[in-house]
Amino acid sequence: MLFQIYGDNAMYQLLGWVLVFAGLVICNEIARRTKAGGAFFFLVLPAALTVYFVAIAIGAANGAEWALNNQTHVYMNGWFHYAKLYAAVAGCIGFMMIKYKWGVGAKDWFKPFPFVIVAINILIAVGSDFESAIKGAQALAETGSRYWLSNEGVWLYGGWWNWVNGIAGILNIFCMTGWWGIYTSKKKDDMLWPDMTWCFIIAYDVWNFEYTYSNLPTHSWYCGVALLLAPTFANMFWNKGGWIQNRANTLAIWCMFAQVFPLFQVGAKFAVLPTLYGPEWTNGLELSTAAQPTYANPTAQGVVALLALAVNVICLTAIIKRSIEQKKNPYKNEIFTDQKDFKIAMARAEEK
């Protein structure tokens, strides 16, 4: 079992997951279907939250009690969370520019933007994975345990699985094909990347789940499962070719929610921890205020990291094989044109 879902809070934990999953699917539909919805979620809301974050930072720097005790400052003040939030928002804005042909979004040279912003997001996570591996090794040398305390006050357990998953993330970047194969849907509600089929989506989802599971353990039940499945679910049933837009939208929306209300997933009845920590802890709030844990079972981290590497190696191997057989550059050209998902997505796309 990957997560500790049992006891008196099990029903709350499952309900929390359903609420997050459904909420993300619904918010994504609002954001993608109209310009007003997209503008609210990715222009107005981030601007308002930026003012809020700056106010907290200024207040904390001046020793204001309200800022020092603010849950955003206490639990979400690390570089990764802000980098991820604003990188995701930048992606959403860029995708809207392409979808609605705003400014440079109408230019052919701007079409690789989705690749660039996704690669940046992956590299942010890879850097965080490598950081955990290094700090876990340092902690082992100094204390005899791989546990190290993150700047959000969470005890992380860094090890070889972080190196393995970081490498899988780098490979995942090269699994994105057809960088110029970006389209607007006929209904103007989606930016489409038809060559990003189930092959990449599975490789990405397994890699990203392992990343959250190892590096965001107090959040992983939501950002590693519900958040990952929301765009995959939409792509599977009604939005073929729109996975990357769905992923950016749901990621940005979740990051904003989590940045403002971290106690939802850390300290409330909805909190869920990985099996790494054992039954000693019931939620992330307890974990963040405790001394270094003594129990650790990183078996799941190691197994999923190896799975992530294997899936990405298989995906990249298939891409290389297809590019040789089709005599195509897999990044300049689309190579999954024979797949059903690609054909359905292209049927939704405007002609160039």
NUMAR-587400 format. One record per residue (C-alpha): x, y, z. Coordinates in steps of 0.2 Angstrom, whole numbers. Each point is the difference from the previous one (the first is absolute). Layout:
N
@px X | py Y | pz Z
...
***
This chain:
352
@px 0 | py 0 | pz 0
@px 6 | py 17 | pz -5
@px -9 | py 11 | pz 13
@px -6 | py -1 | pz 17
@px -19 | py 0 | pz -2
@px -8 | py -9 | pz 14
@px -8 | py 4 | pz 17
@px -12 | py 13 | pz 5
@px 5 | py 13 | pz -13
@px -1 | py -12 | pz -15
@px -17 | py 6 | pz -6
@px 6 | py 18 | pz 1
@px 16 | py -4 | pz -10
@px -10 | py -8 | pz -14
@px -12 | py 14 | pz 0
@px 14 | py 13 | pz -1
@px 7 | py -9 | pz -15
@px -17 | py 0 | pz -9
@px -2 | py 18 | pz 4
@px 17 | py 5 | pz -7
@px -2 | py -11 | pz -15
@px -18 | py 6 | pz -4
@px 5 | py 18 | pz 4
@px 15 | py 0 | pz -12
@px -10 | py -8 | pz -14
@px -14 | py 13 | pz 2
@px 12 | py 15 | pz 2
@px 10 | py -6 | pz -16
@px -16 | py 0 | pz -10
@px -5 | py 18 | pz 5
@px 18 | py 6 | pz -4
@px 1 | py -8 | pz -17
@px -17 | py 3 | pz -7
@px 0 | py 19 | pz 1
@px 12 | py 15 | pz -1
@px -8 | py 7 | pz 16
@px 3 | py -17 | pz 9
@px 18 | py -1 | pz -5
@px 3 | py 19 | pz 4
@px -7 | py -2 | pz 17
@px 10 | py -16 | pz 5
@px 16 | py 5 | pz -8
@px 1 | py 19 | pz 0
@px -11 | py 7 | pz 13
@px 2 | py -13 | pz 13
@px 19 | py -1 | pz -1
@px 2 | py 19 | pz 0
@px -11 | py 1 | pz 16
@px 10 | py -14 | pz 9
@px 16 | py 8 | pz -5
@px -5 | py 15 | pz 10
@px -5 | py -12 | pz 14
@px 17 | py -9 | pz 0
@px 10 | py 16 | pz -1
@px -9 | py 7 | pz 15
@px 3 | py -16 | pz 10
@px 19 | py 1 | pz -4
@px 1 | py 18 | pz 5
@px -10 | py -3 | pz 16
@px 11 | py -15 | pz 4
@px 16 | py 10 | pz -3
@px -6 | py 13 | pz 12
@px -4 | py -12 | pz 13
@px -19 | py 2 | pz -1
@px -9 | py -14 | pz 10
@px -14 | py -2 | pz -13
@px 13 | py -3 | pz -14
@px 11 | py -11 | pz 10
@px -14 | py -12 | pz 5
@px -9 | py 1 | pz -17
@px -1 | py -18 | pz -7
@px 7 | py 5 | pz -17
@px 16 | py 6 | pz 8
@px 1 | py -14 | pz 13
@px -3 | py -15 | pz -12
@px 2 | py 6 | pz -18
@px 14 | py 12 | pz 0
@px 13 | py -10 | pz -10
@px 7 | py 5 | pz -16
@px -7 | py -15 | pz -9
@px -19 | py 4 | pz 4
@px 2 | py 18 | pz -7
@px 10 | py -6 | pz -15
@px -13 | py -13 | pz -4
@px -15 | py 11 | pz 2
@px 7 | py 14 | pz -11
@px 7 | py -11 | pz -13
@px -17 | py -9 | pz -2
@px -9 | py 17 | pz -1
@px 12 | py 5 | pz -13
@px -4 | py -15 | pz -10
@px -18 | py 3 | pz 1
@px 2 | py 17 | pz -6
@px 11 | py -5 | pz -14
@px -13 | py -14 | pz -5
@px -14 | py 13 | pz 0
@px 11 | py 11 | pz -12
@px 1 | py -15 | pz -12
@px -18 | py -5 | pz 2
@px -7 | py 17 | pz -3
@px 14 | py 6 | pz -12
@px 5 | py 15 | pz 12
@px 16 | py 9 | pz -5
@px 14 | py -12 | pz -3
@px -11 | py -14 | pz 3
@px -5 | py 1 | pz -18
@px 18 | py -2 | pz -6
@px 7 | py -16 | pz -6
@px 16 | py 2 | pz 10
@px -9 | py 1 | pz 16
@px -7 | py -18 | pz -2
@px 14 | py -8 | pz 10
@px -5 | py 10 | pz 15
@px -10 | py -15 | pz 7
@px 15 | py -11 | pz -1
@px 11 | py 14 | pz 8
@px -11 | py 3 | pz 15
@px -4 | py -18 | pz 3
@px 19 | py -4 | pz 0
@px 3 | py 14 | pz 12
@px -13 | py -7 | pz 12
@px 8 | py -17 | pz -1
@px 17 | py 7 | pz 3
@px -6 | py 9 | pz 16
@px -6 | py -17 | pz 6
@px 16 | py -9 | pz -5
@px 10 | py 14 | pz 9
@px -11 | py -3 | pz 16
@px 3 | py -19 | pz -2
@px 19 | py 2 | pz -1
@px 0 | py 12 | pz 15
@px -9 | py -14 | pz 10
@px 12 | py -13 | pz -5
@px 15 | py 11 | pz 5
@px -7 | py 6 | pz 16
@px -6 | py -18 | pz 5
@px 18 | py -6 | pz -3
@px 7 | py 15 | pz 11
@px -13 | py -5 | pz 14
@px 6 | py -18 | pz -1
@px 18 | py 5 | pz 2
@px -4 | py 12 | pz 14
@px -14 | py -9 | pz 10
@px -1 | py -18 | pz -6
@px -17 | py 3 | pz -8
@px -5 | py 6 | pz -17
@px -14 | py 12 | pz 7
@px 3 | py 18 | pz -3
@px -11 | py 15 | pz 5
@px -6 | py 10 | pz -15
@px -2 | py 19 | pz 1
@px -19 | py -3 | pz 2
@px 4 | py -10 | pz 16
@px -4 | py -17 | pz -8
@px 11 | py -15 | pz 3
@px 5 | py -7 | pz -17
@px 9 | py -17 | pz -3
@px 13 | py 3 | pz -14
@px 9 | py -15 | pz -8
@px 5 | py -8 | pz -17
@px -19 | py 0 | pz -5
@px 1 | py 19 | pz -2
@px 15 | py -2 | pz -12
@px -9 | py -13 | pz -10
@px -16 | py 10 | pz -1
@px 10 | py 16 | pz -5
@px 8 | py -10 | pz -14
@px -18 | py -6 | pz -5
@px -6 | py 18 | pz 0
@px 15 | py 6 | pz -12
@px -5 | py -15 | pz -12
@px -18 | py 6 | pz 1
@px 5 | py 16 | pz -8
@px 6 | py -9 | pz -15
@px -16 | py -10 | pz -1
@px -9 | py 16 | pz -6
@px -2 | py -1 | pz -19
@px -7 | py 11 | pz -14
@px 5 | py 17 | pz 8
@px -7 | py 9 | pz -14
@px -16 | py -10 | pz -1
@px -10 | py 12 | pz 10
@px -18 | py 4 | pz -5
@px -15 | py 10 | pz 5
@px -17 | py -10 | pz 1
@px -14 | py 4 | pz -12
@px -10 | py 6 | pz 15
@px 14 | py 11 | pz 6
@px -1 | py -8 | pz 17
@px 16 | py -10 | pz 0
@px 18 | py 1 | pz -5
@px 4 | py -17 | pz -7
@px 16 | py -10 | pz 0
@px -6 | py -16 | pz -9
@px 17 | py -9 | pz 0
@px 0 | py 0 | pz 19
@px -10 | py -16 | pz 1
@px -2 | py -13 | pz 13
@px 18 | py -5 | pz -2
@px 7 | py 16 | pz 7
@px -14 | py 2 | pz 13
@px 3 | py -16 | pz 8
@px 19 | py 3 | pz 1
@px -3 | py 17 | pz 7
@px -13 | py -5 | pz 13
@px 10 | py -14 | pz 7
@px 16 | py 11 | pz 1
@px -10 | py 15 | pz 8
@px -9 | py -11 | pz 12
@px 17 | py -7 | pz 7
@px 6 | py 18 | pz 1
@px -14 | py 6 | pz 11
@px 0 | py -17 | pz 10
@px 18 | py 3 | pz 5
@px 2 | py 19 | pz 1
@px -18 | py 6 | pz 4
@px -6 | py -14 | pz 11
@px -12 | py 10 | pz 10
@px -9 | py 5 | pz -16
@px 3 | py -15 | pz -11
@px -18 | py -8 | pz 3
@px -7 | py 15 | pz -9
@px 14 | py 8 | pz -11
@px 7 | py -17 | pz -5
@px -16 | py -10 | pz -3
@px -16 | py 12 | pz -1
@px 9 | py 14 | pz -9
@px 9 | py -12 | pz -12
@px -16 | py -10 | pz -4
@px -11 | py 15 | pz -4
@px 8 | py 5 | pz -16
@px 3 | py -18 | pz -5
@px -18 | py -3 | pz 3
@px -6 | py 14 | pz -11
@px 12 | py -5 | pz -14
@px -6 | py -17 | pz 1
@px -19 | py 3 | pz -2
@px -3 | py 17 | pz -8
@px 15 | py 11 | pz -4
@px 12 | py -10 | pz -11
@px 16 | py 10 | pz -3
@px -4 | py 12 | pz 14
@px 10 | py -9 | pz 13
@px 14 | py 13 | pz 2
@px -12 | py 14 | pz 1
@px -11 | py -10 | pz 13
@px 16 | py -4 | pz 10
@px 6 | py 18 | pz 0
@px -17 | py 7 | pz 5
@px -3 | py -13 | pz 14
@px 18 | py 2 | pz 7
@px -1 | py 19 | pz 1
@px -17 | py -1 | pz 8
@px 6 | py -13 | pz 13
@px 16 | py 10 | pz 3
@px -10 | py 16 | pz 4
@px -12 | py -10 | pz 12
@px 14 | py -9 | pz 9
@px 10 | py 16 | pz 2
@px -14 | py 8 | pz 9
@px -8 | py -14 | pz 9
@px 14 | py -13 | pz 4
@px -8 | py -6 | pz 16
@px -13 | py -8 | pz -11
@px 12 | py -14 | pz -4
@px 12 | py 1 | pz 14
@px -9 | py 2 | pz 16
@px -19 | py -4 | pz -2
@px -9 | py -16 | pz 0
@px 3 | py 0 | pz -19
@px 19 | py -2 | pz 2
@px 8 | py -16 | pz -6
@px 18 | py -6 | pz 2
@px 10 | py -13 | pz -10
@px 4 | py -16 | pz 8
@px 18 | py 6 | pz 1
@px -3 | py 7 | pz 17
@px -10 | py -15 | pz 8
@px -15 | py 2 | pz 12
@px 10 | py 11 | pz 11
@px -7 | py 16 | pz -8
@px -18 | py 3 | pz -5
@px 2 | py 16 | pz -10
@px 13 | py 12 | pz -7
@px -2 | py 13 | pz 14
@px 6 | py -12 | pz 13
@px 14 | py -5 | pz -11
@px 6 | py 18 | pz -2
@px 0 | py 4 | pz 18
@px 8 | py -16 | pz 6
@px 18 | py -5 | pz 2
@px 9 | py -11 | pz -13
@px -10 | py -16 | pz -3
@px 8 | py -16 | pz 4
@px -11 | py -11 | pz -11
@px 3 | py -1 | pz -19
@px -6 | py -12 | pz -13
@px 6 | py 7 | pz -17
@px -5 | py -16 | pz -10
@px -14 | py 9 | pz -10
@px 11 | py 15 | pz -4
@px 13 | py -12 | pz -8
@px -12 | py -11 | pz -9
@px -9 | py 15 | pz -8
@px 16 | py 8 | pz -5
@px 6 | py -15 | pz -9
@px -17 | py -1 | pz -8
@px 1 | py 18 | pz -6
@px 17 | py -2 | pz -7
@px -5 | py -16 | pz -9
@px -16 | py 8 | pz -7
@px 10 | py 15 | pz -7
@px 13 | py -11 | pz -7
@px -13 | py -10 | pz -9
@px -9 | py 16 | pz -6
@px 16 | py 8 | pz -7
@px 6 | py -17 | pz -8
@px -17 | py -1 | pz -9
@px 2 | py 19 | pz -6
@px 18 | py -4 | pz -6
@px -6 | py -16 | pz -9
@px -15 | py 9 | pz -8
@px 11 | py 15 | pz -6
@px 13 | py -12 | pz -8
@px -14 | py -9 | pz -9
@px -9 | py 15 | pz -6
@px 16 | py 10 | pz -3
@px -6 | py 15 | pz 10
@px 7 | py 11 | pz 12
@px -12 | py -4 | pz 15
@px 1 | py 18 | pz 7
@px -3 | py 9 | pz -16
@px -13 | py -12 | pz -6
@px -14 | py -10 | pz 7
@px 3 | py -19 | pz 1
@px -16 | py -7 | pz 8
@px -11 | py 4 | pz -15
@px -6 | py -18 | pz -1
@px -7 | py -1 | pz 18
@px -19 | py 2 | pz 3
@px 3 | py 14 | pz 12
@px 10 | py 11 | pz -12
@px -14 | py -2 | pz -14
@px -14 | py 5 | pz 12
@px 10 | py 15 | pz 6
@px 4 | py 5 | pz -18
@px -19 | py -1 | pz -4
@px -3 | py 13 | pz 13
@px 14 | py 12 | pz -6
@px -2 | py 15 | pz -12
@px 9 | py -1 | pz -16
@px 17 | py 9 | pz -1
***
